[in-house]
Amino acid sequence: MMRVSGALRFCVGLLLGCLISVAVPALWPDAGVTAPPLDRSMLAQSSEPDVLLRQGRAAYESGEMASAVQQLQGAAQAYGERGEPLNQAIALNYLSLAQQQQGQWREAEAVIKESLDLIGVPSATARDDRQRLFAAALTTRGQLQLAVGQAEAAFESWQEAERRYERLEDVEGRWGSQLNQARALEALGLYRRSCDQLLDVLTSGTLSCDGLAADDPDVRTRQREELLGAIEQQPDSPLKAMALRSLGNQLRLLGQLELSDSILRQGLAVAERVESPRDIALSLLNLGHTYQALSQQALNYNRSEMKIKSSNWAAINYYRQASNSSSDPSVTVQAQLSLIGMWVESQREAEAVALFPEVRDHLSALPVGKLAIQGRIQLACSLLGCDRLAAQTDEQRVTVDPTASLELLETAVGQAKDLGDLRLKAAAIGRLGTFYEASRDWDRAQEFTEEAIALSGDKPDLVYQWQWQLGRILQARHEQTAVQEADSGAILAYEKAYIILNDLRGDLASLDSNVQFNFRDQVEPVYRQFIDLLLRGDNPSQDNLEQARLAAEDLQLAELDNFFQDACAEPRVVDIETLDPRNETAIIYSIMLKDRLEVIAKLPNISRLHYHSSQVTPTEIDDVTKTLSEIMTSSSATLEAIQSETHKLYQWILEPLETEIDINSSRENSSIKNLIFILDGSLRNIPVSFIFGKDQYLVERYATAITPGLQLLESQTTNLTINNAQALLTGITESPSFKNEQMGNLPNVRNELQALGQIIRRSQEISEDRFLQNNIQNQVQSTPFNIIHIATHGRFSSDPNETFILDYLGRITVRDLDKLLARNPVLQSGAIELLTLSACQTASGDQRAALGIAGFAIRAGARSTLASLWNVEDRSTAEFMRRFYEKLLDENLTKAEALREVQIDFINKETDDPFHFRPYFWAPFTLIGHWL
């Protein structure tokens, strides 16, 4: 066996298993490696090459990489001259790490190859120093491969290192190799696999990331408790801090932000206890990333301004702490780049401008590598306002000399070419296209964008951005000629971007985290701008109208996916005619664009789509819906006020369609009896039934319903009738949960359930203190119910955490609804025909609250859902529900028709209370989904 000097034997021992990189921050691969310490007492008697190695290590640890390289080269040469190949291999291993820190990739590759050649490939069964050195060199090679964009190769190197450490029974080395594999999986975009890999390390394979986010609250709670218990049992170490930090990152990328926060805080506590400054700084940095995502999520979910600002400030404070506490320039620059992004997002230009020169200088001092390249791209994008530019909003850039952005991007392009990383090269060149787009230099913008598309190849998360950018550029060029119609090339580019986004909607985690949590700027504009182009001009083609109709539906599905942070809806290709065999239904789409409202109508027995445009802005529409939200929930609002406001909606959406929908004919003499709406934006918060035309409410002429999209509906040939239905009737009059949520009692629920029990012969009841989630679930599992009626308080919101119904003790959130109503597969198949939520309301002031209604309907798996948009006194609600189910006794009436007849009874004062003719009492009840 070749001799290993006594002074270095400790290096070849257990601690060489720690030659692993620190965990990856959210945006870039890590820039440094934690190398093992030497046994200084043994080094006191060491030979000259041992001293050189020690000095090289000391220089490396103090960040003096040029000196480290010089010392380590001397050590390697001296060991070679003395004929000590294994010791030479150790010195070369460290030398490669130092060269990587300087961005000397080719030299580092040659050196680690030489190190591996000197070691040779040990027998798979060997358990000696050669095996340990081989594993350490594989670890270093993997670090290099990941740094230059060869993530698959890095994963394979670290897999082999793990096998070698396992043969040596080196637990710490094997653990480190597994953590590194998780880094490689993350770099490949395989976030869920990376997360599961980290859980394997921390919990010995008993948990999964899917389990931590399971829809089943029991599974979710149990797995999270197991995870926390397993973490407590692990002894504190830098590796534990790294594992927790990496897991927190993956959880953030997978949308589990609260759990990410919790795990990252535990990682920070471990780092503080083991007194690891670098781990502390990285934990603070990644906590900043998670709070930035929480801030963006709060904005998406229309949470309070206080919640958005508190998350914003938490992110800023964590970034500041990371920057101030780190002696590592790579961590400092990441924190400062994130701070600039936060200042720009908050429109605090002065802070961003003040920090810019320091960040630029720090980037210049970094070695050429992913960190430096991506940092330059991000800094340039912050200055350009890339997200705002893409979304075509007014605030686009920070006031810094534009040549600064150009210099950053040109340097990034050159460095990416030298590094040989095609993805980085595509990103840098694509952002050069963005720069020239902002500068309105359309020729160069198009040239660089098309080059970025070609380089992006099979990377859909990049391709969609560059196709979108190309579409904007082509259309802007076209409009310079004063032609307002859409450019065909722009439409084609937008179509490609739209198709890619649709393909990606089933795996949001495959997108950059900035895209996941910035839906309004990164995803929604693609759909709206595409539709805008399709509908340009006075007479869009039928092909364009059909494509716009489908894109409008896909936007609704994308919004629901963003609402749940998963692909909750399963669209299918449908033929509109098969949804209503009677051919009595007109489908009406409203689409809110930047400067107008577009309406597309599909009429029965007519293949051509009808189209019209109203010159009204989203702000004007929002003002009307906001006013209506305030007055329609008041029982004292005058009819004149309500009718005046809703008539504006009539003028924008329906007045140009009067002839097509045959509105002036009586219902009996017209072939169009149903109007089904696919509404957009804040229009979804308004019940369409009480839109007021010339002299009557819409419901007086048509049966109405709303749906997020026809793609979510199944063809139906039979109607639900009370005579063949089996119903579960549930509700509460008073409960602890009502008190906890500060909601009043519902004394008439008892009468409501009793009346429905008399109407529906085959019914079962769960009420009062028996109305608990487990009881309902057990009942649904054992009986094939067609109807589920729930009379309890609830709230619809654009925030899934605030979208719930109340059982006797607490909330049942919309995320838990599918578990609650899950059918037993052994029983008769088929979805719930009708889900009724009779005492719910939309969240006050939330213009996107109707997302919660659609979320309930989809999560429940019901063909039709009857829900209330605001909470009406329960006495009138009980009467409304009794009459609705009585109407369903008529087998000739559809659900929409039964609802319409009850509403007309209220309008005509044919109720127990003559004041029930006011819209406050009858208008909130809305049918979602299928209308038959």
ZAMARGU-4260 file (C-alpha; in steps of 0.2 Angstrom, whole numbers, plus 5000, padded with zeros to 4 digits):
<rodrens>
0) 5000/5000/5000 | 5006/5017/4996 | 5012/5028/5011 | 5001/5042/5018 | 5010/5054/5029
5) 5005/5053/5047 | 5002/5072/5047 | 4989/5070/5034 | 4981/5053/5040 | 4968/5063/5049
10) 4963/5072/5033 | 4961/5055/5025 | 4950/5050/5039 | 4932/5053/5043 | 4932/5072/5040
15) 4936/5070/5022 | 4918/5064/5020 | 4914/5083/5023 | 4921/5089/5007 | 4904/5095/5002
20) 4897/5111/4996 | 4886/5122/5007 | 4867/5121/5003 | 4861/5130/4987 | 4852/5147/4989
25) 4837/5149/4980 | 4844/5158/4965 | 4862/5151/4962 | 4873/5136/4965 | 4884/5139/4980
30) 4901/5147/4977 | 4911/5139/4991 | 4916/5122/4999 | 4918/5118/5017 | 4934/5108/5018
35) 4940/5098/5032 | 4951/5105/5046 | 4969/5097/5049 | 4975/5090/5065 | 4987/5104/5070
40) 4996/5094/5083 | 5001/5082/5070 | 5006/5095/5058 | 5019/5102/5070 | 5030/5088/5066
45) 5026/5087/5047 | 5038/5088/5032 | 5039/5102/5020 | 5025/5097/5008 | 5014/5095/5023
50) 5018/5113/5029 | 5014/5119/5011 | 4997/5110/5012 | 4993/5117/5029 | 4997/5135/5022
55) 4987/5132/5007 | 4972/5126/5017 | 4974/5142/5029 | 4974/5153/5014 | 4959/5144/5006
60) 4949/5146/5023 | 4953/5165/5024 | 4948/5168/5006 | 4965/5171/4999 | 4963/5160/4984
65) 4978/5165/4974 | 4989/5161/4988 | 4980/5145/4991 | 4983/5140/4973 | 5001/5144/4974
70) 5004/5134/4991 | 4994/5119/4985 | 5003/5118/4969 | 5019/5118/4978 | 5013/5104/4990
75) 5007/5093/4975 | 5023/5095/4966 | 5033/5091/4982 | 5023/5075/4985 | 5025/5070/4967
80) 5044/5072/4968 | 5044/5062/4984 | 5034/5048/4976 | 5019/5049/4987 | 5004/5048/4975
85) 4990/5047/4987 | 4997/5063/4997 | 4999/5071/4980 | 4981/5067/4976 | 4975/5075/4992
90) 4984/5091/4988 | 4977/5091/4970 | 4960/5088/4977 | 4961/5104/4988 | 4969/5113/4973
95) 4954/5110/4962 | 4943/5117/4975 | 4953/5133/4976 | 4954/5134/4957 | 4935/5132/4957
100) 4933/5147/4969 | 4943/5157/4956 | 4933/5152/4941 | 4948/5142/4934 | 4937/5129/4928
105) 4948/5121/4915 | 4962/5120/4927 | 4951/5113/4941 | 4945/5100/4929 | 4962/5094/4924
110) 4968/5094/4942 | 4954/5084/4949 | 4956/5072/4934 | 4975/5070/4939 | 4970/5067/4957
115) 4958/5053/4952 | 4971/5045/4940 | 4984/5045/4955 | 4971/5037/4966 | 4965/5024/4953
120) 4948/5016/4955 | 4948/5005/4971 | 4939/4989/4972 | 4921/4991/4976 | 4924/4981/4992
125) 4939/4990/4998 | 4939/4998/5015 | 4955/5008/5015 | 4963/5025/5013 | 4962/5024/4994
130) 4944/5021/4994 | 4941/5036/5006 | 4952/5047/4995 | 4943/5041/4979 | 4926/5046/4987
135) 4933/5063/4992 | 4939/5066/4974 | 4922/5061/4967 | 4914/5074/4979 | 4926/5088/4972
140) 4923/5082/4954 | 4904/5083/4957 | 4906/5101/4964 | 4915/5106/4948 | 4902/5098/4937
145) 4888/5106/4945 | 4897/5123/4944 | 4899/5122/4925 | 4881/5116/4922 | 4883/5098/4921
150) 4870/5093/4934 | 4867/5076/4928 | 4886/5071/4929 | 4887/5079/4946 | 4873/5068/4952
155) 4881/5053/4946 | 4898/5058/4954 | 4889/5060/4970 | 4879/5044/4969 | 4896/5035/4966
160) 4904/5044/4981 | 4889/5039/4992 | 4892/5020/4987 | 4910/5022/4992 | 4906/5030/5009
165) 4893/5017/5012 | 4906/5003/5009 | 4917/5012/5022 | 4903/5014/5034 | 4906/5032/5034
170) 4889/5039/5039 | 4894/5057/5038 | 4902/5055/5021 | 4887/5046/5014 | 4875/5059/5022
175) 4885/5073/5013 | 4884/5064/4997 | 4865/5062/4998 | 4864/5081/5002 | 4874/5085/4987
180) 4863/5074/4976 | 4848/5084/4982 | 4858/5100/4975 | 4860/5092/4958 | 4842/5087/4957
185) 4837/5105/4961 | 4848/5111/4948 | 4839/5099/4936 | 4822/5106/4941 | 4817/5090/4949
190) 4812/5099/4965 | 4800/5086/4972 | 4814/5072/4970 | 4826/5084/4978 | 4815/5087/4993
195) 4812/5068/4995 | 4831/5065/4994 | 4833/5077/5009 | 4819/5069/5019 | 4828/5053/5016
200) 4843/5060/5024 | 4834/5068/5039 | 4821/5054/5042 | 4828/5038/5035 | 4815/5037/5021
205) 4799/5037/5031 | 4792/5053/5024 | 4789/5061/5007 | 4786/5079/5001 | 4769/5074/4994
210) 4764/5068/5012 | 4770/5085/5020 | 4758/5094/5008 | 4744/5080/5007 | 4726/5086/5004
215) 4722/5074/5019 | 4724/5085/5034 | 4727/5070/5045 | 4741/5063/5034 | 4748/5081/5032
220) 4749/5084/5051 | 4756/5067/5055 | 4770/5068/5042 | 4775/5085/5048 | 4775/5080/5066
225) 4786/5065/5062 | 4798/5077/5052 | 4800/5088/5067 | 4803/5074/5079 | 4816/5066/5067
230) 4825/5083/5066 | 4825/5084/5085 | 4834/5067/5086 | 4848/5072/5074 | 4863/5079/5083
235) 4868/5097/5079 | 4881/5099/5066 | 4885/5109/5050 | 4878/5095/5040 | 4862/5096/5049
240) 4861/5115/5047 | 4864/5112/5028 | 4851/5098/5026 | 4838/5109/5035 | 4842/5124/5024
245) 4841/5114/5008 | 4825/5106/5014 | 4818/5123/5017 | 4823/5129/5000 | 4814/5114/4992
250) 4798/5117/5002 | 4798/5135/4996 | 4800/5130/4978 | 4786/5118/4980 | 4775/5131/4987
255) 4775/5126/5006 | 4780/5143/5012 | 4775/5141/5030 | 4783/5125/5032 | 4798/5132/5023
260) 4799/5146/5036 | 4798/5134/5050 | 4812/5122/5044 | 4824/5137/5039 | 4822/5144/5056
265) 4827/5127/5064 | 4842/5127/5052 | 4847/5144/5058 | 4846/5139/5076 | 4857/5124/5073
270) 4869/5135/5063 | 4870/5147/5078 | 4872/5133/5091 | 4887/5125/5081 | 4894/5143/5078
275) 4895/5142/5059 | 4895/5160/5053 | 4893/5155/5034 | 4878/5143/5039 | 4870/5157/5049
280) 4872/5169/5034 | 4865/5157/5022 | 4850/5153/5033 | 4846/5171/5035 | 4848/5173/5016
285) 4836/5159/5012 | 4823/5165/5025 | 4823/5181/5015 | 4819/5172/5000 | 4805/5163/5009
290) 4798/5179/5016 | 4799/5187/4998 | 4788/5173/4992 | 4776/5175/5006 | 4775/5193/5002
295) 4771/5189/4984 | 4759/5176/4989 | 4750/5188/5000 | 4748/5200/4985 | 4741/5186/4974
300) 4729/5181/4987 | 4723/5199/4991 | 4728/5198/5009 | 4729/5213/5019 | 4741/5227/5015
305) 4748/5225/5033 | 4752/5206/5029 | 4760/5211/5013 | 4771/5224/5021 | 4776/5214/5036
310) 4782/5200/5024 | 4791/5212/5014 | 4800/5220/5028 | 4804/5203/5036 | 4812/5198/5019
315) 4822/5215/5018 | 4828/5213/5036 | 4834/5195/5033 | 4843/5201/5018 | 4851/5215/5027
320) 4856/5203/5041 | 4864/5191/5029 | 4873/5204/5020 | 4880/5212/5036 | 4884/5195/5045
325) 4893/5187/5031 | 4912/5187/5027 | 4909/5177/5011 | 4907/5188/4996 | 4896/5176/4987
330) 4883/5177/5001 | 4885/5196/5003 | 4882/5199/4984 | 4866/5187/4984 | 4859/5196/4999
335) 4862/5213/4991 | 4855/5208/4974 | 4839/5202/4983 | 4838/5219/4992 | 4839/5228/4976
340) 4825/5218/4969 | 4815/5221/4985 | 4818/5240/4983 | 4813/5240/4965 | 4797/5230/4968
345) 4793/5242/4982 | 4796/5257/4971 | 4810/5263/4982 | 4821/5269/4969 | 4833/5279/4979
350) 4839/5264/4990 | 4841/5253/4974 | 4852/5266/4965 | 4862/5269/4981 | 4866/5250/4983
355) 4869/5247/4964 | 4888/5253/4963 | 4893/5242/4978 | 4884/5226/4971 | 4892/5229/4954
360) 4909/5230/4962 | 4906/5214/4972 | 4900/5205/4956 | 4916/5210/4947 | 4926/5203/4961
365) 4918/5186/4960 | 4926/5172/4950 | 4919/5168/4934 | 4905/5156/4937 | 4886/5153/4938
370) 4885/5165/4953 | 4893/5179/4945 | 4884/5177/4928 | 4867/5175/4936 | 4870/5189/4948
375) 4874/5201/4933 | 4858/5195/4924 | 4847/5198/4939 | 4855/5215/4943 | 4852/5221/4925
380) 4834/5214/4926 | 4831/5224/4942 | 4837/5240/4933 | 4827/5236/4917 | 4811/5231/4927
385) 4810/5215/4917 | 4794/5209/4925 | 4785/5225/4923 | 4791/5227/4905 | 4784/5210/4901
390) 4767/5213/4910 | 4767/5230/4900 | 4764/5240/4916 | 4770/5258/4918 | 4784/5256/4930
395) 4798/5248/4920 | 4815/5253/4926 | 4826/5261/4939 | 4835/5277/4934 | 4852/5272/4931
400) 4863/5275/4916 | 4856/5261/4904 | 4873/5257/4898 | 4876/5250/4915 | 4863/5236/4911
405) 4870/5233/4894 | 4888/5231/4901 | 4882/5219/4914 | 4873/5208/4901 | 4887/5209/4888
410) 4899/5203/4902 | 4887/5189/4907 | 4885/5183/4889 | 4904/5182/4887 | 4906/5173/4903
415) 4893/5161/4900 | 4901/5157/4883 | 4917/5154/4891 | 4909/5143/4905 | 4900/5133/4891
420) 4884/5133/4900 | 4870/5134/4887 | 4856/5138/4899 | 4866/5153/4906 | 4870/5159/4889
425) 4852/5158/4883 | 4847/5168/4899 | 4860/5181/4896 | 4856/5183/4877 | 4838/5183/4881
430) 4840/5197/4893 | 4850/5207/4880 | 4834/5206/4870 | 4825/5213/4884 | 4837/5227/4885
435) 4834/5232/4867 | 4816/5229/4869 | 4816/5242/4883 | 4827/5253/4872 | 4814/5251/4857
440) 4828/5245/4846 | 4817/5232/4838 | 4830/5225/4826 | 4843/5220/4840 | 4829/5215/4851
445) 4822/5203/4839 | 4839/5196/4834 | 4845/5192/4852 | 4828/5185/4857 | 4827/5173/4842
450) 4845/5168/4847 | 4839/5165/4865 | 4825/5154/4858 | 4837/5144/4848 | 4849/5141/4863
455) 4835/5137/4875 | 4831/5121/4866 | 4821/5109/4877 | 4820/5121/4892 | 4802/5126/4892
460) 4803/5138/4907 | 4815/5148/4896 | 4807/5146/4879 | 4790/5152/4885 | 4798/5169/4891
465) 4808/5172/4875 | 4793/5167/4864 | 4782/5179/4874 | 4796/5193/4872 | 4797/5189/4854
470) 4778/5192/4852 | 4779/5209/4861 | 4793/5214/4850 | 4785/5209/4834 | 4769/5217/4838
475) 4778/5234/4844 | 4787/5234/4827 | 4771/5231/4818 | 4762/5245/4827 | 4776/5258/4823
480) 4768/5258/4805 | 4752/5264/4813 | 4743/5248/4810 | 4733/5242/4825 | 4729/5225/4819
485) 4740/5211/4826 | 4755/5205/4817 | 4754/5187/4812 | 4772/5183/4818 | 4767/5190/4835
490) 4752/5179/4836 | 4762/5164/4832 | 4775/5168/4845 | 4762/5171/4858 | 4753/5155/4854
495) 4769/5146/4857 | 4772/5154/4874 | 4754/5150/4878 | 4755/5132/4873 | 4770/5130/4884
500) 4762/5138/4899 | 4747/5126/4897 | 4759/5111/4896 | 4768/5117/4912 | 4752/5121/4922
505) 4752/5103/4928 | 4769/5105/4936 | 4770/5123/4943 | 4786/5118/4952 | 4795/5116/4936
510) 4794/5134/4934 | 4806/5147/4942 | 4800/5151/4960 | 4798/5169/4954 | 4785/5163/4941
515) 4776/5152/4953 | 4773/5167/4966 | 4772/5181/4953 | 4757/5175/4943 | 4750/5192/4939
520) 4766/5198/4931 | 4774/5181/4924 | 4759/5171/4919 | 4742/5180/4917 | 4749/5193/4905
525) 4754/5180/4892 | 4736/5174/4891 | 4728/5192/4891 | 4741/5199/4878 | 4738/5184/4867
530) 4719/5186/4868 | 4722/5205/4864 | 4731/5201/4848 | 4719/5188/4843 | 4704/5201/4844
535) 4713/5216/4837 | 4704/5225/4822 | 4686/5227/4818 | 4682/5209/4813 | 4692/5195/4820
540) 4692/5179/4811 | 4682/5164/4817 | 4698/5155/4820 | 4704/5169/4831 | 4688/5170/4840
545) 4688/5151/4844 | 4706/5152/4849 | 4703/5167/4861 | 4688/5158/4868 | 4699/5143/4873
550) 4713/5154/4879 | 4700/5163/4891 | 4695/5146/4898 | 4714/5141/4900 | 4717/5157/4909
555) 4703/5153/4921 | 4711/5136/4924 | 4728/5144/4926 | 4721/5155/4940 | 4713/5140/4949
560) 4730/5131/4948 | 4738/5147/4955 | 4725/5148/4969 | 4728/5130/4975 | 4747/5130/4969
565) 4744/5113/4961 | 4734/5107/4945 | 4718/5105/4953 | 4707/5105/4938 | 4707/5092/4924
570) 4701/5100/4908 | 4694/5089/4894 | 4690/5093/4876 | 4671/5096/4875 | 4658/5099/4861
575) 4647/5113/4867 | 4632/5106/4859 | 4634/5089/4869 | 4633/5099/4885 | 4615/5104/4882
580) 4605/5091/4871 | 4591/5103/4871 | 4601/5117/4862 | 4593/5130/4872 | 4609/5138/4879
585) 4620/5153/4875 | 4637/5153/4882 | 4644/5171/4885 | 4663/5174/4888 | 4668/5191/4896
590) 4687/5195/4894 | 4695/5210/4903 | 4709/5217/4893 | 4720/5233/4897 | 4709/5245/4888
595) 4692/5236/4884 | 4680/5222/4888 | 4679/5209/4875 | 4663/5198/4874 | 4662/5182/4864
600) 4645/5172/4863 | 4642/5154/4857 | 4624/5153/4852 | 4614/5137/4850 | 4613/5129/4833
605) 4624/5142/4825 | 4642/5138/4822 | 4649/5156/4820 | 4654/5164/4836 | 4647/5182/4840
610) 4659/5195/4846 | 4658/5213/4852 | 4670/5225/4861 | 4665/5238/4874 | 4677/5252/4877
615) 4678/5251/4896 | 4693/5248/4906 | 4696/5236/4920 | 4697/5250/4933 | 4679/5256/4927
620) 4673/5238/4929 | 4681/5236/4946 | 4673/5252/4952 | 4655/5246/4947 | 4658/5229/4955
625) 4665/5237/4970 | 4650/5249/4972 | 4638/5234/4969 | 4647/5224/4982 | 4644/5237/4995
630) 4625/5240/4991 | 4619/5223/4985 | 4623/5216/5003 | 4612/5229/5011 | 4593/5225/5013
635) 4590/5243/5013 | 4598/5247/4997 | 4585/5255/4984 | 4580/5245/4969 | 4584/5261/4958
640) 4603/5261/4965 | 4605/5242/4961 | 4596/5243/4944 | 4606/5258/4939 | 4623/5250/4943
645) 4619/5232/4936 | 4612/5241/4920 | 4630/5246/4916 | 4635/5228/4916 | 4620/5225/4904
650) 4626/5238/4892 | 4643/5232/4892 | 4640/5213/4890 | 4622/5210/4884 | 4615/5225/4875
655) 4625/5222/4859 | 4619/5204/4860 | 4600/5208/4861 | 4596/5202/4844 | 4607/5186/4845
660) 4600/5180/4862 | 4582/5185/4857 | 4580/5195/4873 | 4564/5204/4867 | 4554/5187/4864
665) 4545/5179/4878 | 4554/5164/4886 | 4541/5152/4879 | 4543/5158/4861 | 4562/5158/4861
670) 4574/5144/4858 | 4586/5152/4870 | 4581/5149/4887 | 4598/5148/4897 | 4613/5160/4898
675) 4629/5153/4905 | 4643/5165/4909 | 4661/5162/4909 | 4666/5179/4918 | 4683/5187/4921
680) 4690/5197/4935 | 4679/5206/4947 | 4664/5202/4936 | 4664/5185/4944 | 4659/5192/4961
685) 4642/5199/4954 | 4627/5187/4952 | 4622/5188/4934 | 4604/5184/4938 | 4600/5202/4944
690) 4609/5211/4930 | 4595/5223/4925 | 4591/5226/4907 | 4578/5238/4900 | 4564/5234/4911
695) 4567/5217/4920 | 4581/5207/4928 | 4590/5194/4918 | 4583/5180/4928 | 4565/5185/4923
700) 4570/5180/4905 | 4583/5167/4907 | 4589/5153/4918 | 4607/5157/4922 | 4623/5149/4929
705) 4642/5152/4929 | 4656/5141/4926 | 4675/5143/4926 | 4675/5134/4909 | 4666/5122/4898
710) 4682/5111/4898 | 4677/5106/4916 | 4660/5100/4912 | 4654/5083/4908 | 4641/5079/4895
715) 4624/5075/4903 | 4609/5067/4896 | 4599/5064/4912 | 4592/5077/4925 | 4594/5076/4943
720) 4576/5073/4951 | 4572/5072/4969 | 4563/5056/4966 | 4579/5047/4962 | 4591/5056/4973
725) 4599/5051/4989 | 4604/5066/5000 | 4615/5070/5015 | 4608/5085/5024 | 4620/5094/5036
730) 4620/5110/5046 | 4622/5119/5062 | 4612/5132/5072 | 4625/5137/5084 | 4642/5131/5088
735) 4659/5135/5096 | 4666/5138/5078 | 4653/5151/5075 | 4659/5160/5091 | 4678/5158/5086
740) 4675/5166/5069 | 4663/5179/5077 | 4649/5174/5066 | 4631/5174/5072 | 4619/5159/5075
745) 4608/5152/5062 | 4592/5147/5071 | 4582/5143/5056 | 4594/5129/5050 | 4584/5117/5060
750) 4568/5121/5050 | 4578/5121/5034 | 4584/5103/5036 | 4568/5097/5043 | 4559/5104/5028
755) 4571/5096/5015 | 4570/5080/5024 | 4552/5079/5021 | 4554/5084/5002 | 4568/5071/4999
760) 4562/5054/5004 | 4579/5046/5004 | 4589/5057/5015 | 4601/5057/5030 | 4605/5071/5042
765) 4620/5076/5052 | 4618/5091/5062 | 4623/5101/5077 | 4637/5094/5087 | 4638/5078/5076
770) 4642/5090/5061 | 4660/5086/5061 | 4672/5083/5047 | 4675/5064/5051 | 4657/5060/5053
775) 4653/5068/5036 | 4667/5059/5028 | 4662/5042/5035 | 4644/5045/5029 | 4650/5050/5012
780) 4661/5035/5011 | 4647/5023/5015 | 4633/5030/5005 | 4632/5035/4987 | 4624/5052/4989
785) 4618/5062/4974 | 4615/5078/4984 | 4625/5085/4998 | 4617/5100/5007 | 4627/5110/5019
790) 4619/5124/5030 | 4633/5132/5039 | 4643/5148/5039 | 4657/5149/5026 | 4668/5161/5017
795) 4674/5162/4999 | 4691/5171/4996 | 4705/5173/4984 | 4715/5165/4998 | 4713/5146/4999
800) 4718/5147/5018 | 4703/5159/5020 | 4691/5149/5010 | 4681/5138/5021 | 4665/5131/5029
805) 4663/5128/5047 | 4659/5112/5056 | 4654/5111/5074 | 4672/5114/5080 | 4682/5123/5067
810) 4686/5126/5049 | 4685/5114/5034 | 4696/5123/5021 | 4694/5122/5003 | 4710/5111/5002
815) 4702/5098/5013 | 4685/5098/5004 | 4690/5084/4992 | 4694/5072/5006 | 4678/5077/5015
820) 4668/5072/5000 | 4678/5058/4993 | 4668/5043/4987 | 4671/5025/4991 | 4677/5017/4975
825) 4668/5001/4979 | 4652/5010/4979 | 4642/5016/4963 | 4653/5028/4953 | 4648/5045/4948
830) 4651/5063/4955 | 4640/5072/4967 | 4626/5080/4956 | 4622/5094/4967 | 4632/5102/4982
835) 4622/5116/4991 | 4631/5129/5002 | 4617/5139/5009 | 4625/5151/5021 | 4641/5156/5014
840) 4648/5173/5008 | 4662/5181/4998 | 4676/5190/5008 | 4672/5208/5010 | 4683/5219/4999
845) 4691/5205/4989 | 4688/5208/4970 | 4694/5190/4966 | 4684/5181/4980 | 4674/5171/4967
850) 4690/5161/4964 | 4685/5153/4981 | 4668/5149/4974 | 4675/5140/4959 | 4688/5132/4970
855) 4674/5124/4981 | 4665/5118/4966 | 4680/5110/4958 | 4687/5103/4974 | 4671/5095/4979
860) 4670/5086/4962 | 4651/5091/4961 | 4643/5093/4944 | 4633/5108/4950 | 4636/5119/4965
865) 4623/5131/4972 | 4631/5144/4983 | 4627/5161/4991 | 4638/5176/4987 | 4633/5184/5003
870) 4625/5179/5019 | 4606/5182/5020 | 4596/5181/5035 | 4593/5162/5038 | 4574/5163/5039
875) 4573/5169/5020 | 4587/5157/5016 | 4577/5142/5024 | 4562/5147/5013 | 4572/5149/4998
880) 4580/5132/5000 | 4563/5123/5003 | 4556/5131/4987 | 4571/5126/4977 | 4570/5108/4982
885) 4552/5108/4979 | 4554/5114/4961 | 4566/5100/4958 | 4552/5088/4961 | 4547/5093/4944
890) 4557/5081/4933 | 4555/5093/4918 | 4565/5107/4927 | 4584/5108/4926 | 4593/5114/4941
895) 4595/5131/4933 | 4577/5132/4929 | 4572/5127/4947 | 4583/5141/4954 | 4575/5154/4942
900) 4558/5149/4947 | 4561/5152/4965 | 4570/5169/4962 | 4554/5174/4952 | 4543/5169/4966
905) 4553/5181/4977 | 4553/5195/4964 | 4534/5193/4963 | 4532/5193/4982 | 4525/5175/4982
910) 4534/5172/4998 | 4531/5172/5017 | 4538/5189/5018 | 4532/5203/5006 | 4549/5211/5007
915) 4559/5197/5000 | 4557/5204/4983 | 4572/5214/4985 | 4588/5207/4977 | 4597/5206/4994
920) 4586/5191/4998 | 4585/5181/4981 | 4600/5187/4970 | 4615/5179/4980 | 4611/5161/4976
925) 4621/5157/4961 | 4623/5140/4951 | 4641/5135/4947 | 4645/5122/4935 | 4632/5112/4925
930) 4615/5120/4923 | 4605/5104/4918
</rodrens>
